Amino acid sequence: MSDRPRLDDTLRPPRELEAAWQAQPDIVKLGNSVLRKVAKPVRRCTKETQQLVQRMTAIMRAANGLGLAAPQIGVSERVFIYDAGEGDGVQVLINPVIQNRKGEQIDPPEGCLSIPGLEGVVPRAMEIRVKSFDERGRPVSKRVSGLEARIIQHELDHLDGVLFIDRADPETLVWRLDDDAPDNEALRE
């Protein structure tokens, strides 16, 4: 990852996707420096933290995303939300730490709400154990696998200033227009 140049200044969407880049103005896009900063830990979960989570949830839902990290809306704090679609609703992880990783998965391709239309193959751990706090400051510890593990790893990368394009196989990065998206649509996190 570190031996490759960053694509931030050279990666531009095709003309057909420029509207998609403007469609969600609350989500910062590739090139915004907040996406490359290591987010600050949350010292205390407050009413403002809960309001941030509510705002993030509304933005993620409006964008039809699976996850959203606070830096993606310009807030450099170690907070992210996700909904893996398994009936648990929106999950909140504050100051998350992955304690254990097992196995590997490469499917499905990943995408990102901060880089609309781009997708690529990113190797991720198949199973992880993560510790964090919820929006009320209560400890959370969970072992997850598959899609949920992929989403958490993607969102945690955002908190460390890492984008999926940094981890993707460069040969697999491709711009997808809505009309040529495969049946197994890339994850948009």
C-alpha positions as CSV (number, residue, x, y, z in Angstrom):
1,M,0.0,0.0,0.0
2,S,2.6,2.6,1.0
3,D,4.9,1.9,-2.0
4,R,2.2,3.1,-4.5
5,P,1.5,6.7,-5.2
6,R,-1.8,8.1,-4.0
7,L,-4.4,8.6,-6.6
8,D,-6.0,11.6,-4.9
9,D,-4.7,14.2,-7.4
10,T,-5.0,12.1,-10.6
11,L,-8.2,10.1,-10.2
12,R,-11.1,11.9,-11.7
13,P,-14.5,10.6,-12.6
14,P,-15.6,10.3,-16.2
15,R,-17.9,13.1,-17.4
16,E,-20.9,10.7,-17.1
17,L,-20.3,10.5,-13.3
18,E,-19.8,14.2,-12.6
19,A,-23.5,14.6,-11.6
20,A,-23.1,11.6,-9.1
21,W,-20.2,13.4,-7.5
22,Q,-22.4,16.4,-6.9
23,A,-25.6,14.5,-5.9
24,Q,-24.7,14.1,-2.2
25,P,-23.2,17.4,-1.2
26,D,-23.0,16.4,2.5
27,I,-20.5,13.7,1.7
28,V,-16.9,15.0,1.1
29,K,-15.2,13.6,-2.0
30,L,-11.8,12.4,-2.9
31,G,-9.4,15.3,-2.8
32,N,-10.7,16.7,0.5
33,S,-7.9,16.7,3.0
34,V,-10.1,15.5,5.9
35,L,-10.3,12.0,4.2
36,R,-6.5,11.7,4.6
37,K,-6.3,12.7,8.3
38,V,-6.2,10.3,11.2
39,A,-9.4,11.1,13.1
40,K,-9.3,12.1,16.7
41,P,-10.6,9.8,19.4
42,V,-13.9,10.7,21.0
43,R,-13.2,11.7,24.6
44,R,-16.8,11.5,25.9
45,C,-20.1,10.5,24.3
46,T,-22.3,13.5,24.6
47,K,-25.6,14.8,23.1
48,E,-23.5,16.2,20.3
49,T,-22.2,12.7,19.6
50,Q,-25.7,11.4,19.4
51,Q,-26.7,14.2,17.1
52,L,-23.7,13.4,14.9
53,V,-24.8,9.8,14.7
54,Q,-28.3,10.9,13.7
55,R,-27.0,13.2,11.0
56,M,-24.7,10.5,9.7
57,T,-27.6,8.0,9.6
58,A,-29.7,10.4,7.5
59,I,-26.9,11.1,5.1
60,M,-26.0,7.4,4.7
61,R,-29.6,6.5,4.1
62,A,-30.1,9.3,1.5
63,A,-27.0,8.0,-0.3
64,N,-28.1,4.3,-0.1
65,G,-24.8,3.5,1.5
66,L,-23.9,0.5,3.8
67,G,-21.6,2.6,6.0
68,L,-20.4,6.1,6.7
69,A,-17.5,7.4,8.7
70,A,-17.5,10.8,10.3
71,P,-14.6,12.1,8.2
72,Q,-16.8,11.5,5.1
73,I,-19.0,14.3,6.3
74,G,-16.1,16.5,7.3
75,V,-15.9,15.6,11.0
76,S,-12.5,14.3,12.0
77,E,-13.7,12.0,14.9
78,R,-13.4,8.3,15.3
79,V,-17.0,7.5,14.7
80,F,-18.7,5.4,12.0
81,I,-22.0,3.8,11.4
82,Y,-23.1,0.9,9.2
83,D,-26.0,-1.3,8.3
84,A,-25.1,-4.7,6.9
85,G,-28.7,-5.4,6.2
86,E,-28.9,-8.3,8.6
87,G,-31.9,-6.9,10.5
88,D,-29.9,-5.3,13.3
89,G,-30.4,-1.8,11.9
90,V,-27.8,0.9,12.1
91,Q,-24.8,0.0,14.2
92,V,-22.6,2.7,15.8
93,L,-18.9,2.2,16.5
94,I,-16.9,4.9,18.4
95,N,-13.2,4.6,18.9
96,P,-13.2,1.1,17.3
97,V,-10.2,-1.2,17.5
98,I,-9.9,-4.5,15.6
99,Q,-8.4,-7.0,18.0
100,N,-8.3,-10.1,15.8
101,R,-8.4,-10.9,12.1
102,K,-8.9,-14.3,10.5
103,G,-9.0,-15.5,6.9
104,E,-9.4,-13.5,3.7
105,Q,-12.2,-12.4,1.4
106,I,-12.0,-10.5,-1.9
107,D,-15.6,-10.4,-3.0
108,P,-17.7,-8.4,-3.5
109,P,-15.8,-5.4,-5.0
110,E,-15.8,-2.3,-2.9
111,G,-16.9,1.2,-3.6
112,C,-17.1,4.3,-1.5
113,L,-19.6,7.2,-1.1
114,S,-16.6,9.6,-1.2
115,I,-15.5,8.2,-4.6
116,P,-18.9,7.7,-6.4
117,G,-18.9,5.3,-9.3
118,L,-15.5,3.7,-8.7
119,E,-15.1,0.1,-7.5
120,G,-12.3,-2.4,-7.1
121,V,-11.2,-5.6,-5.5
122,V,-9.9,-5.2,-1.9
123,P,-8.6,-8.1,0.2
124,R,-10.1,-8.0,3.7
125,A,-10.1,-10.3,6.7
126,M,-13.0,-12.7,6.6
127,E,-13.6,-12.6,10.3
128,I,-12.8,-9.9,12.9
129,R,-13.2,-9.1,16.5
130,V,-13.8,-5.4,17.2
131,K,-14.1,-3.4,20.4
132,S,-15.6,0.0,20.6
133,F,-18.3,2.2,22.2
134,D,-21.8,3.0,21.1
135,E,-23.3,6.5,20.9
136,R,-24.1,6.5,24.6
137,G,-20.6,5.5,25.6
138,R,-21.4,1.8,26.4
139,P,-18.7,-0.8,25.5
140,V,-19.4,-2.9,22.4
141,S,-17.5,-6.0,21.6
142,K,-18.4,-8.2,18.7
143,R,-17.1,-10.9,16.4
144,V,-18.3,-10.6,12.9
145,S,-17.6,-12.1,9.5
146,G,-18.3,-11.7,5.8
147,L,-20.0,-8.6,4.6
148,E,-20.2,-7.1,8.1
149,A,-16.5,-7.6,8.7
150,R,-15.7,-6.0,5.3
151,I,-17.8,-2.9,6.1
152,I,-16.2,-2.4,9.5
153,Q,-12.7,-2.7,8.0
154,H,-13.6,-0.2,5.2
155,E,-15.0,2.3,7.7
156,L,-12.2,1.9,10.2
157,D,-9.8,2.6,7.4
158,H,-11.6,6.0,6.9
159,L,-10.8,6.8,10.5
160,D,-7.1,6.2,9.8
161,G,-7.0,8.3,6.6
162,V,-6.9,5.3,4.3
163,L,-9.2,4.9,1.3
164,F,-10.2,1.7,-0.4
165,I,-8.2,2.8,-3.5
166,D,-5.1,2.5,-1.3
167,R,-5.7,-1.2,-0.7
168,A,-7.4,-2.2,-4.0
169,D,-5.6,-4.1,-6.7
170,P,-5.0,-1.2,-9.1
171,E,-5.8,-3.5,-12.1
172,T,-9.4,-4.0,-10.7
173,L,-10.3,-0.3,-10.3
174,V,-13.1,0.5,-12.7
175,W,-15.6,3.3,-13.1
176,R,-19.2,2.0,-13.2
177,L,-22.1,3.8,-14.6
178,D,-25.6,2.9,-13.2
179,D,-26.6,1.3,-16.5
180,D,-23.5,-1.0,-16.6
181,A,-23.4,-2.1,-13.0
182,P,-23.3,-5.8,-12.6
183,D,-26.1,-7.7,-10.8
184,N,-23.8,-8.1,-7.7
185,E,-23.4,-4.3,-7.2
186,A,-20.2,-3.2,-5.4
187,L,-20.5,-2.2,-1.8
188,R,-20.9,1.5,-1.3
189,E,-19.5,2.4,2.1
